[in-house]
Amino acid sequence: MARRLVQLYIGLVLYGGSMALLIRAALGLDPWDVFTQGLTRHLPLSFGVMTMAIGAAVLLLWIPLRQWPGFGTVSNVFVIGLAVNEALALLPPLHGLPLRIASMVGGVVLNGVAGGLYIGARLGPGPRDGLMTGLCRRTGYSVRVVRTSIEVTVLVVGVVLGGGIGVGTVVYALAIGPLVQFFLPLFAVAQPAPAAVGPTPAPLVNAQVGVGP
């Protein structure tokens, strides 16, 4: 449990840092933030309040998928927000296209690493990741397919609603699925064997199946 808690919070802090890198790059937000921005153009809510409202709405989608929030789900809401603020305070505005591109690429890759860490801790994913893992389990599709499909969907809806996009948005939408699928098995904490005698569980290829505590 100690390792899982440490891994969870490292992942959440890194996730906030990855968001800050994308913000400083100013080359396009990730699809969920484009979606959030689009909604704020039509509803009298701030970006932060809208983010929480979307998270709550996504949690409702967990019900038919038989997903249950865990400790990590609650931590996700608070730790990532604090980490973003701290990272933005430390990272100065970036000037020059090469530096901004480096920040964008670093943010996308770090986001994949962070996702693998905190989902792999098996203490409960964030609302959006829980939707992804639930769909993976129910449909049998891979993380790559499901995550990319979700990201592209919310991106399109966000653009229709008036959210802003950039090259970083496209890179994130196409790359995050393969990145999470690559890093998730590397960081996934093995579940205890269900019985003393029996076949050895297969390696965690679809690690997204066991996401609750």
Residue pairs with C-beta under 8 A, 6 or more apart in sequence:
3 189
4 121
4 122
4 123
4 189
5 121
5 123
7 117
7 118
7 120
7 121
7 187
7 189
8 71
8 72
8 75
8 117
8 118
8 121
8 123
9 75
9 79
10 117
10 118
11 114
11 115
11 116
11 117
11 118
11 119
11 120
11 121
11 187
12 72
12 75
12 76
12 79
12 80
12 83
12 114
12 118
13 79
13 83
14 83
14 110
14 113
14 114
14 117
15 80
15 83
15 111
15 114
15 115
15 118
16 79
16 80
16 81
16 82
16 83
16 84
16 85
16 86
16 87
17 83
17 84
17 87
17 110
17 114
18 106
18 107
18 108
18 110
18 111
18 114
19 30
19 33
19 80
19 84
19 87
19 107
19 111
20 83
20 84
20 87
20 88
20 91
20 107
21 87
21 91
21 103
21 104
21 106
21 107
21 110
22 28
22 29
22 30
22 103
22 104
22 107
22 108
22 111
22 168
22 172
23 29
23 84
23 88
24 88
24 91
24 92
24 93
24 94
24 100
24 103
25 94
25 100
25 101
25 103
25 104
25 107
25 168
26 94
26 100
26 166
27 100
27 101
27 104
27 166
27 167
27 168
28 34
28 104
28 164
28 165
28 166
28 167
28 168
28 169
28 170
28 171
28 172
29 37
29 163
29 164
29 165
29 166
29 168
29 169
30 111
30 151
30 168
30 169
30 172
30 173
30 176
31 151
31 152
31 154
31 155
31 158
31 169
31 172
31 173
32 54
32 128
32 151
32 154
33 163
34 154
34 155
34 158
34 159
34 163
34 164
34 165
34 169
35 54
35 154
35 155
35 157
35 158
35 161
35 163
36 47
36 50
36 51
36 54
36 158
36 163
37 47
37 158
37 162
37 163
37 164
38 157
38 158
38 159
38 160
38 161
38 162
38 163
39 45
39 50
39 54
39 158
39 161
40 46
40 47
40 50
41 161
41 162
41 163
42 161
42 162
43 50
45 53
48 81
52 77
54 127
55 77
55 126
55 127
55 128
56 127
58 127
58 128
58 130
58 131
59 69
59 73
59 127
59 130
61 131
61 134
62 68
62 69
62 127
62 130
62 131
62 134
65 131
65 134
65 135
65 137
65 138
66 134
67 130
67 131
67 133
67 134
67 211
67 212
68 124
68 212
69 124
69 127
69 130
70 123
70 124
70 125
70 211
70 212
70 213
71 123
71 124
71 213
72 118
72 121
72 123
72 124
72 125
72 126
72 213
73 124
73 125
73 126
73 127
73 130
74 124
75 123
76 118
76 124
76 125
76 126
76 127
77 126
80 126
94 100
94 103
104 167
104 168
104 171
105 171
107 168
108 168
108 171
108 172
108 175
108 176
108 179
109 179
111 172
111 176
111 179
112 175
112 176
112 179
112 180
112 182
112 183
113 179
113 183
115 129
115 176
115 179
115 180
115 183
115 184
116 180
116 182
116 183
116 184
116 186
116 187
116 188
117 183
117 187
118 125
118 126
119 125
119 129
119 133
119 180
119 184
119 188
119 207
119 208
119 211
120 184
120 186
120 187
120 188
120 189
120 207
121 187
121 189
122 188
122 189
122 191
122 210
122 211
122 212
122 213
123 213
124 130
124 211
124 212
124 213
125 132
125 133
125 211
128 150
129 211
130 211
131 150
132 143
132 146
132 147
132 150
132 208
133 143
133 208
133 209
133 211
135 141
135 146
135 150
136 142
136 143
136 146
136 206
136 208
136 209
137 206
137 208
137 209
139 146
142 181
142 206
143 177
143 180
143 181
143 184
143 206
143 207
143 208
144 177
144 178
144 180
144 181
145 177
146 177
147 176
147 177
147 180
147 181
148 173
148 174
148 176
148 177
148 178
151 172
151 173
151 176
151 177
152 173
155 165
155 169
155 173
158 165
159 165
184 204
184 207
184 208
185 203
185 204
185 205
185 207
188 204
188 207
190 201
190 204
191 201
191 210
193 200
193 201
